[in-house]
Amino acid sequence: MKQLKAQRAKTQRILLFTFAAIIALMCLFSSPTIKAGTKSTVTTAAVFAGVFGVTKMQAKEGEGEGEGAEAIVLAKIKKSAAEEAKAIIDANPEIKKIAGLQSKMDEIGSEIKKAASIESVNKLVSEIKEIGIEMKKIADANNGGSGKPTNTIKEALQANKAKLDAFIKSKSGTVQLEDITKASETSTDIDGRSNYFTWHQGGQVGLLPVRKPFIRELLTNVSTGTEYINYIDQETIVRDAKNVALCGATSSNTKVTFKVRNLQILKTRDFVDVCLDMLNDYTFVESQIRLLIEQSLALKIDNNLTFGDSGIGINGIESFASTFNPFNSSPQANYAAAIQYANLIDLMAVAGLQIEAFGQNNMYTPNLILMNPRDYAKIMFYKDTLHNYIKTPMVNTTLYTGATLNIDMGGNARINGMLVRTNPNIAANTAFVMDSTKAFVYSKPGVGIEFAYENRANFEQELVTIKAYERMNMLVRNVDKNAFLFLSDLTSDLAGITAP
C-alpha cells in the first residue's frame, strides 16, 4: 500500500511538472504583451520550484509530517497552479480564442487528481504536448510566423488595450501612443463575413491615385532627441599669407569670424475621424493610421522637404536654393549665350557646372536633378535632323544620352554624373540641381499617434479623432547654400545659355 502511494505521488509530480511547463509555454508564446495585474499568488517560477522541491518541502506547523505533509503541500501547489493557468487565460484574449484548448486544459487538470497508472500518465503527457504544439503554432501565427513580436501598429494598439477601453468608456480625454515604428505590413484579408459573395483581392481597399513621396530618401537623415540643432560656420575670412626670404619681417591680416546658428525641430501632423464603435477593431484602426502616415503625412513632409514653409520655419530645398542665372560676374560661372544649339541636357549640365564653380571646384559635387516627368519626356524624345531618335551605342538604345547623359545599370538617367529623379510635385518647366550631401533631415524617431474625444462634433456623432505627427526639419549650413540651384523657367533659362 505504501509503495502504491509513493508511485501515485511520483506520478502526480510528473504531471504537475508537465502542467507547469505548459503554463510557461503559454507565458512565452501566447501574446506579445502579457497583461499585468492578475490576482494569482504563485508565479510560474514558483510552480517550477514547487515541483522540483516538493519532496523536500515541509508543511506548516500543525499540518503533520512525512507523507501527510507532502500531500498537503502538493494539494496547495495544484491549487495555485490551477489559479495561475486561469489568471493567464483570463488576462489574454488570444488564449481564450483557441478553440477547445481551454476545456482540454481543464480536463487534464481533473485527470491529474485521478491518475493512478503509468499508462494514464503517458496519455496525459501526450495530450499536453499536443496542446503545447498547437499553442506554439497559434503564437507563431500571431507574431507573423517568426515567434517574435513584429512591433506593428496593431500590436501597439493591443498592448494599450486598457487605455483604449478606458477612453471608450469615459468618452473624454486623450490617449497617446509615442514612437510607433512605421513597419510595413500586408493588407488584412477581411473575407469570411458571408458565404454569398467573394471579396476581390481579399477585400483590399481600392485607393485613389496618389504620387509617391521621394525627397526624403535622397537626403541625409539624422535622428535627434532634442528640440534645437546648433551649428557653427565661418562668417568672414581674410587669408593674408606672405612670402619671406630668410629672416625677413612680414605682417599678416589673416582673420576669421564665426557665427553660431540653430535649427528648431518642428511638427507636421494630420487627423482622421473614426467611429467610437470601431475603435476596438484594431485592423480597421491600423488601416486608417497607415493612410495618415504613409499618404497624407508623408506627402506633406515630402512637400515640406521640397519647398519648405517659411510661415512656421520648416525648411525645404527651395528655402536655400539660389535662382539660376546664366550670367554671373565670375567668369568660371558665366554661361550666358555660351552653348551652341543648347537643349535641356545642356542646361542641366550647365547648372551643375555653376554649382561646382560656386564651390571653387572643390567644395561641391552636384549629384541630383529633380524635374517634372513631362520635361524629362522631352529629353527622351530628342531626334536628329533626319527624325531618328538620338541613341547611345553602348547602354540604352531607346533614350537620348549624348555626351553628358547616361543610363546606369539600375535604369536611372544621369546627366553629367547627376542622378535624374522625376516627380509630379516638381512643377513643369522648372527643375532643381544640387549637391544633396549638403542637406540634412533631422527628425525625432518614430511617429506620434493620439486619440481624442473632446470637441462638440466628436461628442454629437460619437467620433474619435486620430492624430498622427512627425517632428523634423531640414538643415543646410549657411556656407553651403550655393550648393542648390532652382531653375524657375526652363524655357527662358535655355534661351539664356544658347549662343546666337
Residue pairs with C-beta under 8 A, 6 or more apart in sequence:
5 67
8 115
8 116
9 67
9 70
9 71
9 74
11 115
11 116
11 117
11 118
11 120
11 121
12 74
12 112
12 115
13 51
13 54
13 55
13 74
14 121
14 125
15 111
15 112
15 115
15 121
15 124
15 125
16 47
16 50
16 51
16 54
16 74
16 77
16 78
16 81
16 112
17 48
17 51
17 52
18 124
18 125
18 128
19 81
19 85
19 108
19 109
19 112
19 128
20 44
20 47
20 48
20 51
20 81
21 128
21 132
22 85
22 105
22 128
22 131
22 132
22 135
23 44
23 47
23 81
23 84
23 85
23 88
24 44
24 48
25 132
25 135
25 136
26 85
26 88
26 89
26 92
26 95
26 135
27 34
27 44
27 88
28 139
29 135
29 136
29 139
29 140
29 147
30 88
30 92
30 94
30 95
30 135
30 139
31 92
31 94
31 95
31 139
31 142
31 158
32 142
32 143
32 149
32 150
32 155
32 158
32 159
33 155
33 158
33 159
34 88
34 91
34 92
35 91
35 92
35 162
37 91
38 87
38 88
38 90
38 91
39 87
40 80
40 83
40 84
40 87
40 88
41 80
41 83
42 50
42 77
42 80
42 81
42 83
42 84
43 84
44 84
46 80
47 77
47 80
47 81
47 84
50 57
50 73
50 77
50 80
51 77
54 70
54 73
54 74
54 77
55 70
57 69
57 70
57 73
58 65
58 69
58 73
59 65
59 68
59 69
59 70
59 72
59 73
63 69
63 72
64 72
78 112
78 113
82 109
85 105
85 109
88 95
89 95
89 96
89 102
89 105
90 96
94 138
94 142
95 101
95 102
96 102
98 134
98 135
98 138
101 131
101 134
101 135
104 127
104 131
105 131
108 124
108 127
108 128
111 120
111 124
112 124
114 120
115 121
115 124
136 147
139 147
140 146
140 147
143 149
143 150
144 150
149 155
150 183
150 185
151 181
151 183
152 183
152 185
152 286
153 180
153 183
153 185
153 286
153 289
153 290
153 449
154 185
154 282
154 283
154 286
156 177
156 180
157 164
157 177
157 282
157 285
157 286
158 282
160 175
160 177
163 175
164 175
164 279
164 280
164 451
165 280
167 173
167 174
167 175
167 279
167 451
167 453
167 464
168 276
168 279
168 280
171 276
171 453
171 459
171 462
172 453
172 454
173 452
173 453
173 454
174 450
174 451
174 452
174 453
174 454
175 450
175 451
175 452
176 448
176 449
176 450
176 451
177 448
177 449
177 450
178 446
178 448
178 449
179 445
179 446
179 447
179 448
180 446
180 447
180 448
180 449
181 446
181 447
182 293
182 294
182 446
182 447
185 286
185 290
187 202
187 204
187 205
187 287
188 203
188 283
188 287
189 199
189 202
189 203
190 199
190 202
190 203
190 283
191 198
191 199
191 202
191 203
205 287
210 295
210 299
211 299
211 423
211 424
211 425
212 423
213 298
213 299
213 301
213 302
214 302
214 421
214 423
215 302
215 305
215 306
215 317
215 370
216 301
216 302
216 305
216 441
218 368
218 421
218 436
219 305
219 436
219 439
219 440
219 441
219 474
220 436
220 437
220 439
220 440
220 441
221 440
221 441
221 443
222 440
222 441
222 442
222 443
223 442
223 443
223 444
223 445
224 265
224 442
224 443
224 444
225 444
225 445
226 265
227 264
227 265
228 262
228 263
228 264
228 265
229 262
229 263
229 265
229 442
229 473
229 475
230 260
230 261
230 262
231 260
231 261
231 262
231 263
231 475
231 477
232 258
232 259
232 260
232 261
233 258
233 259
233 261
233 477
233 478
233 479
234 256
234 257
234 258
234 479
235 257
235 258
235 259
236 255
236 256
236 257
237 255
237 256
237 257
238 253
238 254
238 255
238 256
239 254
240 252
240 253
240 254
241 252
241 254
242 250
242 251
242 252
244 250
259 478
261 478
263 315
263 442
263 473
263 475
264 313
264 473
265 442
265 443
265 444
265 471
265 472
265 473
266 312
266 313
266 314
266 471
266 472
266 473
267 469
267 470
267 471
268 297
268 300
268 301
268 304
268 314
268 469
268 470
268 471
268 472
269 297
269 448
269 467
269 468
269 469
269 470
270 292
270 296
270 297
270 300
270 467
270 468
270 469
271 292
271 465
271 466
271 467
271 468
272 288
272 291
272 292
272 465
272 466
273 458
273 463
273 464
273 465
273 466
274 284
274 285
274 288
274 463
274 464
274 465
274 466
275 462
275 463
275 464
276 453
276 462
276 463
276 464
277 462
278 284
278 285
279 285
279 451
279 464
285 466
288 466
289 449
289 466
289 468
292 466
292 468
293 447
293 468
297 447
297 468
297 469
297 470
301 470
301 472
302 425
303 316
303 425
304 314
304 316
304 474
305 316
305 317
305 441
305 474
306 316
306 317
306 318
306 370
306 425
306 426
306 432
307 316
307 317
307 318
307 319
308 314
308 315
308 316
308 317
308 318
308 319
308 474
309 316
310 319
313 473
314 473
314 474
315 473
315 474
315 475
315 476
316 474
317 370
317 432
317 434
317 439
317 474
317 484
317 486
318 432
318 486
319 474
319 476
320 439
320 476
320 480
320 481
320 484
321 432
321 434
321 481
321 484
321 485
321 486
322 481
322 482
322 484
322 485
322 486
323 485
323 486
323 488
324 351
324 354
324 433
324 485
324 486
324 487
324 488
324 493
325 496
326 334
326 335
326 336
326 337
326 338
326 350
326 493
326 496
326 497
327 334
327 336
327 496
328 334
328 335
328 354
328 357
330 357
332 357
332 361
333 353
333 354
333 357
333 358
335 350
335 353
335 354
335 497
336 496
336 497
337 496
337 497
337 498
337 499
337 500
338 350
338 497
338 499
339 346
339 350
339 497
339 498
339 499
340 498
340 499
341 498
341 499
342 494
342 497
342 498
342 499
343 379
343 382
343 494
344 375
344 378
344 379
344 490
344 494
345 379
345 400
345 402
345 404
345 405
345 415
346 404
346 494
346 497
347 487
347 490
347 493
347 494
347 497
348 369
348 415
348 416
348 418
348 420
348 431
348 433
349 404
349 415
349 416
350 497
351 366
351 431
351 433
351 485
351 487
352 366
352 369
352 415
352 416
352 417
352 418
352 433
353 416
354 485
355 364
355 366
355 433
355 434
355 435
355 482
355 483
355 484
355 485
356 364
356 365
356 366
358 364
358 482
358 483
359 435
359 482
359 483
363 480
363 483
364 435
364 438
364 480
364 482
364 483
365 435
365 437
366 418
366 433
366 434
366 435
366 483
367 417
367 418
367 419
367 434
367 435
367 436
367 437
368 418
368 419
368 421
368 432
368 433
368 434
368 435
368 436
369 415
369 418
369 419
369 420
369 421
369 431
369 432
369 433
370 421
370 422
370 423
370 426
370 431
370 432
370 434
371 420
371 421
371 422
371 426
371 430
371 431
371 432
372 422
372 423
372 424
372 426
372 427
372 428
372 429
372 430
372 431
373 422
373 423
373 424
374 428
375 428
375 429
375 431
375 490
376 413
376 420
376 422
379 399
379 400
379 405
379 413
380 398
380 399
380 400
381 389
381 400
382 389
382 390
382 400
383 389
383 390
384 390
389 398
389 400
390 400
390 401
390 402
391 397
391 398
391 399
391 400
391 401
392 399
392 400
392 401
392 402
392 406
392 407
395 401
395 406
395 407
396 407
399 405
399 407
399 413
401 407
404 415
404 416
405 413
405 414
405 415
405 416
406 413
406 414
407 413
407 414
408 414
412 419
412 420
412 421
413 419
413 420
414 420
418 433
426 432
429 489
429 490
429 491
430 486
430 487
430 488
430 489
430 490
431 486
431 487
431 490
432 484
432 485
432 486
432 487
433 484
433 485
433 487
434 483
434 484
434 485
435 480
435 483
435 484
438 476
438 477
438 480
438 483
438 484
439 474
439 475
439 476
439 484
440 474
440 475
440 476
441 472
441 473
441 474
441 475
442 472
442 473
442 474
442 475
443 470
443 471
443 472
443 473
444 470
444 471
444 472
447 468
447 469
447 470
448 467
448 468
448 469
448 470
448 471
449 466
449 467
449 468
450 466
450 467
451 464
451 465
451 466
451 467
452 458
452 464
452 465
452 467
453 459
453 463
453 464
453 465
454 465
455 465
457 463
458 464
458 465
476 483
476 484
487 493
